[in-house]
Amino acid sequence: MLTVLIETRNDEEALARTLASLVGAAVEGVVRDVIVCDRGSTDQTHRVADHAGCHYVADGGIAAGIRQAKGEWLLMLEPGARLVDGWTEAVIGHIAKVSMPARFSRSRADRKPLFSRIFSAPTALAEGLVIRKGQAMALAKSAQSAEAIARGLASRRLDAEIRVAEPRRN
């Protein structure tokens, strides 16, 4: 039903956390496949993906991952993001009725005070993205990353929560 796409670069620990939150949905048959699109990792990201049974794409970026997706709908996530229990029902309901993209709501534990939100720029994928494969493919022609696909895209809000990934440290 859904293909999960996760774009990585030296994110082995964060990837493991995200994949752990998808296990229940994979067992239920909601997640059909998981594709890890790597952007030049030098850590053990490829081993984490391999041990979890993910398809690992080292060349071609997000567009290559989208082309290989088996699902008609894609779920794009940042490494480290974790979906909160109950998310599958919201996604199934959305894709059965609506064709436009959707995003999750931030978990209450991740909501920052208003002042902090005003002065920090969240990434476009912080709240995940559920999108039709065809639309993602069309956007990938001019976008070089999952972040670029998600940026500025109109979407609906799902009645499900996500624990956002921790900010990356360089």
DRENPA-3360 file (N, C-alpha, C; in nm, 2 decimals, always signed):
BEGIN
1 = MLTVLIET = +0.08/-0.12/+0.00/+0.00/+0.00/+0.00/+0.09/+0.13/+0.00 ~ +0.18/+0.14/+0.10/+0.26/+0.26/+0.11/+0.41/+0.22/+0.09 ~ +0.48/+0.31/+0.02/+0.63/+0.29/+0.02/+0.68/+0.41/+0.10 ~ +0.77/+0.37/+0.19/+0.84/+0.47/+0.28/+0.97/+0.51/+0.21 ~ +1.00/+0.63/+0.20/+1.12/+0.68/+0.15/+1.19/+0.77/+0.25 ~ +1.32/+0.73/+0.28/+1.40/+0.80/+0.38/+1.53/+0.84/+0.31 ~ +1.56/+0.97/+0.31/+1.68/+1.02/+0.25/+1.78/+1.03/+0.36 ~ +1.90/+0.98/+0.34/+2.00/+0.97/+0.45/+2.14/+1.02/+0.41;
9 = RNDEEALA = +2.21/+1.06/+0.51/+2.36/+1.09/+0.49/+2.42/+1.08/+0.63 ~ +2.49/+0.97/+0.66/+2.55/+0.95/+0.79/+2.44/+0.95/+0.90 ~ +2.34/+0.88/+0.89/+2.22/+0.88/+0.98/+2.19/+0.74/+1.04 ~ +2.29/+0.66/+1.06/+2.27/+0.52/+1.10/+2.18/+0.51/+1.23 ~ +2.21/+0.59/+1.33/+2.13/+0.58/+1.45/+1.99/+0.64/+1.43 ~ +1.98/+0.75/+1.37/+1.85/+0.81/+1.34/+1.76/+0.72/+1.25 ~ +1.82/+0.66/+1.15/+1.75/+0.57/+1.06/+1.70/+0.45/+1.14 ~ +1.77/+0.39/+1.23/+1.72/+0.28/+1.31/+1.60/+0.32/+1.40;
17 = RTLASLVG = +1.60/+0.44/+1.45/+1.48/+0.49/+1.53/+1.36/+0.50/+1.44 ~ +1.38/+0.55/+1.32/+1.26/+0.57/+1.23/+1.21/+0.43/+1.19 ~ +1.30/+0.34/+1.15/+1.26/+0.21/+1.11/+1.18/+0.13/+1.22 ~ +1.23/+0.15/+1.34/+1.16/+0.08/+1.45/+1.01/+0.13/+1.46 ~ +0.99/+0.25/+1.43/+0.85/+0.30/+1.44/+0.76/+0.25/+1.33 ~ +0.82/+0.19/+1.23/+0.74/+0.14/+1.11/+0.71/-0.01/+1.12 ~ +0.77/-0.08/+1.22/+0.76/-0.22/+1.22/+0.61/-0.27/+1.23 ~ +0.53/-0.21/+1.31/+0.39/-0.25/+1.33/+0.31/-0.23/+1.20;
25 = AAVEGVVR = +0.34/-0.12/+1.13/+0.27/-0.10/+1.00/+0.31/-0.20/+0.89 ~ +0.44/-0.24/+0.90/+0.49/-0.34/+0.80/+0.42/-0.47/+0.83 ~ +0.41/-0.51/+0.96/+0.34/-0.63/+0.99/+0.19/-0.63/+0.95 ~ +0.13/-0.52/+0.97/-0.01/-0.50/+0.93/-0.03/-0.50/+0.77 ~ +0.08/-0.48/+0.70/+0.07/-0.48/+0.55/+0.04/-0.34/+0.50 ~ +0.05/-0.24/+0.59/+0.03/-0.10/+0.54/+0.15/-0.05/+0.47 ~ +0.27/-0.08/+0.53/+0.40/-0.04/+0.46/+0.44/-0.16/+0.37 ~ +0.44/-0.13/+0.24/+0.48/-0.24/+0.15/+0.63/-0.25/+0.13;
33 = DVIVCDRG = +0.70/-0.14/+0.13/+0.84/-0.14/+0.11/+0.90/-0.02/+0.17 ~ +1.03/-0.02/+0.21/+1.10/+0.09/+0.26/+1.23/+0.11/+0.17 ~ +1.24/+0.23/+0.12/+1.36/+0.26/+0.04/+1.44/+0.37/+0.11 ~ +1.57/+0.34/+0.13/+1.66/+0.43/+0.19/+1.74/+0.49/+0.07 ~ +1.73/+0.62/+0.05/+1.80/+0.69/-0.06/+1.92/+0.76/+0.01 ~ +2.04/+0.71/-0.01/+2.16/+0.76/+0.05/+2.23/+0.87/-0.03 ~ +2.28/+0.96/+0.04/+2.35/+1.08/-0.03/+2.49/+1.08/+0.02 ~ +2.56/+0.96/+0.01/+2.70/+0.96/+0.04/+2.74/+0.93/+0.18;
41 = STDQTHRV = +2.67/+0.85/+0.25/+2.71/+0.82/+0.39/+2.85/+0.75/+0.40 ~ +2.92/+0.78/+0.50/+3.04/+0.71/+0.53/+3.04/+0.63/+0.66 ~ +2.92/+0.63/+0.72/+2.90/+0.55/+0.84/+2.83/+0.41/+0.80 ~ +2.76/+0.35/+0.89/+2.70/+0.22/+0.87/+2.55/+0.23/+0.83 ~ +2.51/+0.34/+0.77/+2.37/+0.35/+0.73/+2.33/+0.24/+0.64 ~ +2.42/+0.20/+0.55/+2.38/+0.09/+0.45/+2.35/-0.04/+0.53 ~ +2.43/-0.07/+0.63/+2.41/-0.19/+0.71/+2.28/-0.19/+0.79 ~ +2.24/-0.07/+0.84/+2.12/-0.06/+0.92/+2.00/-0.09/+0.82;
49 = ADHAGCHY = +2.01/-0.03/+0.70/+1.90/-0.05/+0.60/+1.90/-0.19/+0.56 ~ +2.01/-0.25/+0.54/+2.02/-0.39/+0.49/+1.96/-0.49/+0.60 ~ +2.00/-0.47/+0.73/+1.95/-0.55/+0.84/+1.80/-0.54/+0.86 ~ +1.75/-0.42/+0.82/+1.60/-0.40/+0.84/+1.52/-0.45/+0.72 ~ +1.59/-0.49/+0.62/+1.52/-0.54/+0.50/+1.48/-0.43/+0.40 ~ +1.54/-0.31/+0.41/+1.51/-0.20/+0.32/+1.58/-0.22/+0.19 ~ +1.53/-0.15/+0.09/+1.60/-0.14/-0.04/+1.69/-0.02/-0.02 ~ +1.82/-0.03/-0.05/+1.91/+0.07/-0.04/+1.95/+0.13/-0.17;
57 = VADGGIAA = +1.93/+0.26/-0.19/+1.97/+0.32/-0.32/+2.08/+0.42/-0.29 ~ +2.20/+0.39/-0.35/+2.32/+0.47/-0.33/+2.34/+0.58/-0.44 ~ +2.28/+0.55/-0.56/+2.29/+0.64/-0.67/+2.16/+0.69/-0.72 ~ +2.15/+0.81/-0.77/+2.02/+0.86/-0.83/+1.94/+0.94/-0.74 ~ +1.97/+0.95/-0.61/+1.89/+1.03/-0.52/+1.75/+0.99/-0.50 ~ +1.67/+1.09/-0.46/+1.53/+1.06/-0.43/+1.45/+1.02/-0.55 ~ +1.48/+1.07/-0.67/+1.41/+1.03/-0.79/+1.43/+0.88/-0.82 ~ +1.55/+0.83/-0.80/+1.57/+0.68/-0.82/+1.48/+0.61/-0.72;
65 = GIRQAKGE = +1.47/+0.65/-0.59/+1.39/+0.59/-0.49/+1.24/+0.59/-0.53 ~ +1.20/+0.70/-0.58/+1.06/+0.71/-0.62/+1.03/+0.62/-0.74 ~ +1.12/+0.61/-0.83/+1.10/+0.52/-0.95/+1.09/+0.37/-0.90 ~ +1.16/+0.34/-0.80/+1.16/+0.20/-0.75/+1.05/+0.17/-0.65 ~ +0.98/+0.27/-0.61/+0.87/+0.25/-0.51/+0.76/+0.16/-0.57 ~ +0.71/+0.06/-0.49/+0.61/-0.03/-0.53/+0.47/+0.03/-0.50 ~ +0.46/+0.11/-0.40/+0.33/+0.17/-0.36/+0.28/+0.28/-0.45 ~ +0.15/+0.30/-0.46/+0.10/+0.41/-0.53/+0.11/+0.54/-0.45;
73 = WLLMLEPG = +0.12/+0.53/-0.32/+0.14/+0.64/-0.22/+0.27/+0.62/-0.16 ~ +0.34/+0.74/-0.13/+0.47/+0.74/-0.07/+0.46/+0.81/+0.07 ~ +0.54/+0.77/+0.16/+0.55/+0.83/+0.29/+0.70/+0.87/+0.30 ~ +0.72/+1.00/+0.29/+0.86/+1.05/+0.31/+0.89/+1.10/+0.45 ~ +1.00/+1.05/+0.51/+1.03/+1.08/+0.64/+1.18/+1.12/+0.66 ~ +1.21/+1.20/+0.75/+1.35/+1.24/+0.79/+1.40/+1.12/+0.88 ~ +1.53/+1.09/+0.86/+1.59/+1.00/+0.96/+1.58/+1.05/+1.10 ~ +1.53/+0.97/+1.19/+1.51/+1.01/+1.33/+1.37/+1.04/+1.36;
81 = ARLVDGWT = +1.28/+1.07/+1.26/+1.14/+1.09/+1.29/+1.08/+0.96/+1.33 ~ +0.98/+0.97/+1.42/+0.91/+0.85/+1.47/+0.76/+0.87/+1.46 ~ +0.69/+0.79/+1.40/+0.54/+0.80/+1.39/+0.48/+0.74/+1.52 ~ +0.38/+0.82/+1.57/+0.32/+0.78/+1.70/+0.21/+0.68/+1.67 ~ +0.19/+0.58/+1.76/+0.09/+0.47/+1.74/-0.04/+0.53/+1.70 ~ -0.11/+0.46/+1.60/-0.24/+0.50/+1.55/-0.23/+0.57/+1.42 ~ -0.11/+0.60/+1.37/-0.09/+0.68/+1.25/-0.14/+0.60/+1.13 ~ -0.14/+0.47/+1.13/-0.18/+0.40/+1.01/-0.33/+0.42/+0.97;
89 = EAVIGHIA = -0.42/+0.43/+1.07/-0.56/+0.45/+1.04/-0.58/+0.59/+0.97 ~ -0.51/+0.69/+1.02/-0.52/+0.82/+0.96/-0.47/+0.83/+0.82 ~ -0.36/+0.76/+0.79/-0.31/+0.75/+0.65/-0.40/+0.67/+0.56 ~ -0.45/+0.56/+0.61/-0.54/+0.48/+0.53/-0.67/+0.56/+0.49 ~ -0.72/+0.63/+0.59/-0.84/+0.71/+0.57/-0.81/+0.82/+0.47 ~ -0.70/+0.88/+0.48/-0.67/+0.99/+0.39/-0.65/+0.94/+0.24 ~ -0.58/+0.84/+0.22/-0.55/+0.80/+0.08/-0.68/+0.73/+0.02 ~ -0.77/+0.69/+0.10/-0.90/+0.64/+0.05/-0.99/+0.75/+0.00;
97 = KVSMPARF = -0.98/+0.87/+0.05/-1.07/+0.98/+0.02/-1.01/+1.10/-0.05 ~ -0.88/+1.12/-0.03/-0.83/+1.25/-0.08/-0.70/+1.22/-0.17 ~ -0.68/+1.30/-0.27/-0.57/+1.28/-0.35/-0.45/+1.37/-0.33 ~ -0.47/+1.47/-0.24/-0.37/+1.57/-0.22/-0.27/+1.52/-0.11 ~ -0.15/+1.58/-0.10/-0.05/+1.54/+0.00/-0.10/+1.57/+0.14 ~ -0.04/+1.51/+0.24/-0.08/+1.53/+0.38/+0.05/+1.52/+0.46 ~ +0.04/+1.59/+0.58/+0.14/+1.58/+0.68/+0.09/+1.55/+0.82 ~ +0.18/+1.50/+0.90/+0.14/+1.47/+1.04/+0.14/+1.59/+1.13;
105 = SRSRADRK = +0.08/+1.58/+1.24/+0.09/+1.69/+1.34/+0.21/+1.65/+1.43 ~ +0.27/+1.75/+1.48/+0.38/+1.73/+1.57/+0.33/+1.68/+1.70 ~ +0.40/+1.58/+1.76/+0.36/+1.53/+1.89/+0.36/+1.64/+1.99 ~ +0.28/+1.63/+2.09/+0.27/+1.74/+2.19/+0.41/+1.76/+2.26 ~ +0.48/+1.65/+2.27/+0.61/+1.66/+2.34/+0.71/+1.74/+2.25 ~ +0.69/+1.75/+2.12/+0.78/+1.82/+2.03/+0.73/+1.96/+2.00 ~ +0.62/+2.01/+2.05/+0.57/+2.14/+2.02/+0.65/+2.24/+2.10 ~ +0.71/+2.34/+2.02/+0.79/+2.44/+2.09/+0.70/+2.56/+2.13;
113 = PLFSRIFS = +0.75/+2.64/+2.22/+0.67/+2.76/+2.25/+0.67/+2.85/+2.13 ~ +0.57/+2.94/+2.13/+0.55/+3.02/+2.01/+0.67/+3.10/+1.98 ~ +0.74/+3.16/+2.07/+0.86/+3.24/+2.05/+0.97/+3.16/+1.98 ~ +0.99/+3.04/+2.02/+1.09/+2.95/+1.96/+1.05/+2.92/+1.81 ~ +0.92/+2.89/+1.79/+0.87/+2.86/+1.65/+0.89/+2.97/+1.56 ~ +0.87/+3.09/+1.60/+0.89/+3.21/+1.52/+1.03/+3.23/+1.47 ~ +1.13/+3.20/+1.55/+1.27/+3.22/+1.52/+1.35/+3.10/+1.47 ~ +1.28/+2.99/+1.45/+1.34/+2.87/+1.40/+1.27/+2.82/+1.28;
121 = APTALAEG = +1.35/+2.78/+1.18/+1.29/+2.74/+1.06/+1.29/+2.59/+1.05 ~ +1.17/+2.52/+1.06/+1.17/+2.38/+1.05/+1.19/+2.33/+0.91 ~ +1.24/+2.21/+0.90/+1.26/+2.16/+0.76/+1.12/+2.12/+0.71 ~ +1.11/+2.12/+0.57/+0.98/+2.09/+0.51/+0.94/+1.95/+0.54 ~ +1.03/+1.86/+0.57/+0.99/+1.72/+0.60/+0.98/+1.69/+0.75 ~ +0.99/+1.79/+0.83/+0.98/+1.77/+0.98/+0.85/+1.69/+1.02 ~ +0.75/+1.72/+0.95/+0.62/+1.66/+0.98/+0.58/+1.54/+0.88 ~ +0.68/+1.49/+0.81/+0.66/+1.39/+0.72/+0.58/+1.43/+0.60;
129 = LVIRKGQA = +0.56/+1.35/+0.50/+0.48/+1.38/+0.38/+0.43/+1.26/+0.32 ~ +0.29/+1.25/+0.31/+0.23/+1.15/+0.24/+0.19/+1.20/+0.10 ~ +0.23/+1.14/-0.01/+0.21/+1.20/-0.14/+0.19/+1.09/-0.24 ~ +0.11/+1.11/-0.34/+0.10/+1.01/-0.45/+0.23/+1.00/-0.53 ~ +0.26/+0.88/-0.57/+0.38/+0.85/-0.64/+0.40/+0.94/-0.77 ~ +0.29/+0.95/-0.84/+0.29/+1.03/-0.97/+0.33/+1.18/-0.94 ~ +0.27/+1.23/-0.84/+0.30/+1.37/-0.81/+0.44/+1.39/-0.76 ~ +0.49/+1.30/-0.68/+0.63/+1.30/-0.63/+0.72/+1.29/-0.75;
137 = MALAKSAQ = +0.69/+1.20/-0.84/+0.78/+1.18/-0.96/+0.79/+1.31/-1.04 ~ +0.67/+1.38/-1.06/+0.67/+1.50/-1.13/+0.76/+1.61/-1.06 ~ +0.74/+1.62/-0.93/+0.82/+1.72/-0.86/+0.97/+1.68/-0.85 ~ +1.00/+1.55/-0.86/+1.14/+1.51/-0.85/+1.22/+1.55/-0.97 ~ +1.15/+1.58/-1.08/+1.22/+1.62/-1.21/+1.30/+1.75/-1.18 ~ +1.25/+1.84/-1.10/+1.32/+1.97/-1.07/+1.37/+1.98/-0.93 ~ +1.35/+1.88/-0.85/+1.39/+1.88/-0.71/+1.50/+1.78/-0.69 ~ +1.61/+1.81/-0.62/+1.72/+1.73/-0.60/+1.72/+1.65/-0.47;
145 = SAEAIARG = +1.62/+1.67/-0.39/+1.61/+1.61/-0.26/+1.46/+1.59/-0.21 ~ +1.44/+1.51/-0.12/+1.31/+1.49/-0.06/+1.27/+1.62/+0.01 ~ +1.36/+1.69/+0.07/+1.33/+1.82/+0.13/+1.28/+1.92/+0.02 ~ +1.34/+1.92/-0.09/+1.30/+2.01/-0.20/+1.16/+1.97/-0.25 ~ +1.13/+1.85/-0.26/+0.99/+1.80/-0.30/+0.89/+1.85/-0.20 ~ +0.92/+1.85/-0.07/+0.82/+1.88/+0.03/+0.80/+2.03/+0.05 ~ +0.91/+2.11/+0.01/+0.91/+2.25/+0.04/+0.80/+2.32/-0.04 ~ +0.72/+2.40/+0.03/+0.61/+2.48/-0.03/+0.49/+2.41/-0.08;
153 = LASRRLDA = +0.49/+2.28/-0.06/+0.38/+2.20/-0.11/+0.25/+2.21/-0.02 ~ +0.14/+2.24/-0.09/+0.02/+2.25/-0.01/-0.02/+2.11/+0.03 ~ -0.07/+2.10/+0.16/-0.10/+1.96/+0.21/-0.21/+1.97/+0.32 ~ -0.28/+1.86/+0.34/-0.37/+1.85/+0.45/-0.30/+1.81/+0.58 ~ -0.37/+1.83/+0.69/-0.31/+1.78/+0.82/-0.38/+1.65/+0.85 ~ -0.30/+1.55/+0.88/-0.36/+1.42/+0.93/-0.39/+1.42/+1.07 ~ -0.48/+1.34/+1.11/-0.52/+1.33/+1.26/-0.43/+1.22/+1.32 ~ -0.30/+1.24/+1.31/-0.20/+1.15/+1.36/-0.07/+1.23/+1.39;
161 = EIRVAEPR = +0.01/+1.18/+1.48/+0.12/+1.26/+1.53/+0.26/+1.19/+1.49 ~ +0.36/+1.28/+1.48/+0.49/+1.24/+1.45/+0.59/+1.30/+1.56 ~ +0.68/+1.23/+1.60/+0.79/+1.28/+1.68/+0.90/+1.32/+1.59 ~ +0.93/+1.45/+1.58/+1.02/+1.50/+1.48/+1.16/+1.46/+1.51 ~ +1.24/+1.46/+1.40/+1.38/+1.42/+1.42/+1.45/+1.53/+1.49 ~ +1.55/+1.50/+1.57/+1.64/+1.60/+1.64/+1.72/+1.67/+1.53 ~ +1.74/+1.80/+1.55/+1.82/+1.87/+1.46/+1.96/+1.81/+1.44 ~ +2.01/+1.81/+1.32/+2.14/+1.75/+1.29/+2.25/+1.84/+1.34;
169 = RN = +2.35/+1.77/+1.39/+2.47/+1.84/+1.43/+2.58/+1.81/+1.33 ~ +2.65/+1.92/+1.29/+2.76/+1.90/+1.19/+2.89/+1.88/+1.25;
% end
